[in-house]
Amino acid sequence: MSSLNKGIEKVEVTLRWDPSPSGVPDNDLDIVAATYSADDPYGEPTYLVHFDKRSPDGTITLNRDSRTGQGFGFDEVMTLELDRLARTYTRVVVGVVIQQRGGEKTFGDVVNTGVRILEGHTELAENDFASVSGSTAATVAEFVRDDSGEWGFRSVIRGFDADPAAFTGMMGGKFS
């Protein structure tokens, strides 16, 4: 018998923050998505999608990238078309990292941060990074494909004290 539940098909991850005060280096936050294969779901990512990038197959795209947080509403937007992702991929982890140009900055140093994850008009999760305010990077979501091929979602706010390169190597570790 087949299920009437289609699982998660297409999501949008949106990120916002306020610009730095005048005379202070810009705050530059980035959404990062890492895909993992069925052969190694907690190992090295098969590929990463981040600023100025999209996945090789076009299923994960950074639609909007900001280096300053200027503008109205959400400054960065990433779309994940999980229903189009090849069956060899069984896990996608999404995180946010702060670029560390001009000295170390944590989420607590950046004003009005927020991430929101939507499937259509349905909000799956929203977070302001308060629980990881001393971190320079954080995971925000985990999508896992089950045996029937349907994608499930879990909100995972986990802070890291790492630069962008180190974070992408750690972000897919097993969550407790």
C-alpha positions as CSV (number, residue, x, y, z in Angstrom):
1,M,0.0,0.0,0.0
2,S,1.4,3.5,-0.8
3,S,1.3,6.4,1.6
4,L,-0.7,9.5,1.0
5,N,2.1,11.5,2.5
6,K,4.5,12.8,-0.1
7,G,7.2,13.9,2.4
8,I,9.1,17.1,1.9
9,E,9.6,18.0,-1.7
10,K,10.8,21.6,-2.1
11,V,12.0,24.0,0.6
12,E,13.3,27.5,0.9
13,V,15.8,28.5,3.5
14,T,15.9,32.3,4.1
15,L,18.5,34.2,6.2
16,R,18.4,37.8,7.5
17,W,20.6,40.1,9.5
18,D,21.1,43.9,9.9
19,P,24.0,45.7,8.3
20,S,27.0,46.7,10.4
21,P,27.1,50.2,11.9
22,S,29.0,52.8,9.9
23,G,32.7,52.4,10.3
24,V,32.5,48.7,11.3
25,P,33.5,45.9,8.8
26,D,30.5,44.4,7.1
27,N,28.8,41.3,8.5
28,D,28.7,38.6,5.8
29,L,26.6,35.5,6.6
30,D,26.2,32.6,4.2
31,I,23.8,29.7,3.8
32,V,25.6,26.4,3.1
33,A,24.1,23.1,2.1
34,A,26.0,19.8,2.1
35,T,24.8,16.7,0.4
36,Y,25.7,13.2,1.6
37,S,25.5,9.9,-0.2
38,A,23.9,6.7,1.1
39,D,27.3,5.1,1.2
40,D,28.7,7.7,3.7
41,P,25.8,9.8,5.2
42,Y,27.9,11.2,8.0
43,G,31.3,11.4,6.3
44,E,32.6,14.0,3.8
45,P,29.9,15.9,1.8
46,T,29.6,14.7,-1.8
47,Y,29.3,18.4,-2.7
48,L,28.6,21.8,-1.1
49,V,26.4,24.6,-2.3
50,H,27.3,28.1,-0.9
51,F,27.8,31.7,-2.1
52,D,27.7,32.1,-5.9
53,K,27.1,28.3,-6.4
54,R,24.4,25.8,-7.2
55,S,24.4,22.0,-7.2
56,P,25.8,20.2,-10.3
57,D,22.2,19.0,-11.1
58,G,20.5,22.3,-10.3
59,T,18.4,20.9,-7.4
60,I,20.0,23.2,-4.8
61,T,20.4,26.9,-5.7
62,L,21.4,30.0,-3.8
63,N,18.9,32.4,-5.3
64,R,20.0,35.5,-3.4
65,D,23.4,36.3,-1.8
66,S,24.2,39.3,0.4
67,R,27.6,40.4,1.7
68,T,26.3,43.1,3.9
69,G,22.8,42.4,5.1
70,Q,21.4,45.5,3.4
71,G,17.9,45.4,2.1
72,F,14.5,44.6,3.3
73,G,13.4,41.2,4.8
74,F,15.6,38.2,4.1
75,D,19.0,38.8,2.6
76,E,19.9,35.3,1.4
77,V,17.6,32.7,0.0
78,M,18.4,29.1,-0.9
79,T,16.0,26.6,-2.7
80,L,16.3,22.9,-2.2
81,E,14.3,20.7,-4.6
82,L,14.7,17.5,-2.6
83,D,12.1,15.6,-4.8
84,R,14.5,16.0,-7.8
85,L,17.7,15.0,-5.9
86,A,19.1,11.7,-7.2
87,R,18.4,8.6,-5.1
88,T,22.1,8.2,-4.3
89,Y,21.8,11.2,-2.0
90,T,20.1,10.4,1.3
91,R,21.0,13.4,3.6
92,V,21.3,17.1,3.2
93,V,22.5,19.4,6.1
94,V,22.0,23.1,5.9
95,G,24.0,25.6,8.0
96,V,24.9,29.2,8.3
97,V,28.5,30.5,8.6
98,I,29.8,34.0,9.4
99,Q,32.7,35.1,7.2
100,Q,35.5,36.1,9.5
101,R,37.1,39.0,7.6
102,G,38.0,41.9,9.8
103,G,38.1,39.9,13.1
104,E,36.1,37.2,14.7
105,K,32.4,37.7,14.8
106,T,29.8,35.5,16.5
107,F,26.0,35.4,16.0
108,G,25.8,37.5,19.2
109,D,27.8,40.2,17.4
110,V,25.4,40.4,14.5
111,V,22.1,42.3,15.0
112,N,18.7,40.9,14.1
113,T,19.8,37.5,12.8
114,G,17.2,35.0,11.8
115,V,16.7,31.9,9.6
116,R,13.4,30.6,8.4
117,I,12.7,27.3,6.6
118,L,9.6,27.0,4.5
119,E,7.9,24.4,2.4
120,G,5.5,26.4,0.2
121,H,3.6,28.6,2.6
122,T,4.2,26.3,5.6
123,E,6.9,27.3,8.0
124,L,8.9,24.3,9.1
125,A,11.2,26.2,11.4
126,E,12.4,29.7,12.5
127,N,15.3,30.6,14.7
128,D,17.2,33.7,15.8
129,F,20.5,32.0,16.7
130,A,20.2,33.1,20.4
131,S,20.9,29.6,21.6
132,V,24.3,29.7,19.7
133,S,25.1,33.4,20.2
134,G,28.8,32.6,20.9
135,S,29.3,30.6,17.7
136,T,30.7,31.6,14.4
137,A,28.7,28.9,12.4
138,A,25.6,26.7,13.0
139,T,23.7,23.9,11.4
140,V,20.0,24.8,11.1
141,A,18.3,21.8,9.3
142,E,18.8,18.2,8.4
143,F,16.8,16.5,5.6
144,V,16.9,12.7,5.5
145,R,15.5,10.4,2.9
146,D,13.7,7.3,4.2
147,D,13.6,3.8,2.7
148,S,10.5,4.7,0.7
149,G,12.3,7.7,-0.9
150,E,10.4,10.4,1.0
151,W,12.3,13.3,2.6
152,G,11.8,14.1,6.3
153,F,12.9,17.3,8.1
154,R,14.5,18.0,11.5
155,S,15.4,21.4,12.9
156,V,18.9,21.1,14.2
157,I,20.4,24.3,15.8
158,R,24.0,23.3,16.7
159,G,26.7,25.9,17.1
160,F,30.4,25.7,16.0
161,D,33.4,27.8,16.5
162,A,35.0,27.4,13.1
163,D,35.9,29.3,10.0
164,P,33.9,28.6,6.9
165,A,36.3,25.9,5.5
166,A,36.5,24.0,8.8
167,F,32.7,24.2,9.3
168,T,31.9,22.6,6.0
169,G,34.0,19.6,7.1
170,M,32.3,19.3,10.5
171,M,28.7,20.3,9.8
172,G,27.5,16.8,8.7
173,G,28.6,14.9,11.8
174,K,26.1,12.9,13.7
175,F,23.7,15.0,15.8
176,S,22.9,14.0,19.4
